[in-house]
Amino acid sequence: MEIYRGPVGNPLRWSFTFILPVLIVVNVPARLVARPLWPATWEEWFLPLFTLLATLASLALSRWIFQRAMVSYRSAAVNDP
């Protein structure tokens, strides 16, 4: 089943592939730059702290996946003489 079939399929695919990611990539850094250098309340610290924690969690997860993949990796080359 293709979810992007029909007359609205291509606009949906295009918007979720290009428009939404670009809006997120452009707005979040601009939002951080536009904020004060020293946030006064806890709510103002939430986005930078979440960004830092999400980065560290993504790094740890990607390292774990990479290490697991390397353990199960077998080369396609045959070493038989």
Buried (B, 14 or more C-beta within 10 A) or exposed (E): EEEEEEEEEEEEEEEEEEEEEEEEEEEEEEEEEEEEEEBEEEEEEEBEEEEEEEEEEEEEEEEEEEEEEEEEEEEEEEEEE
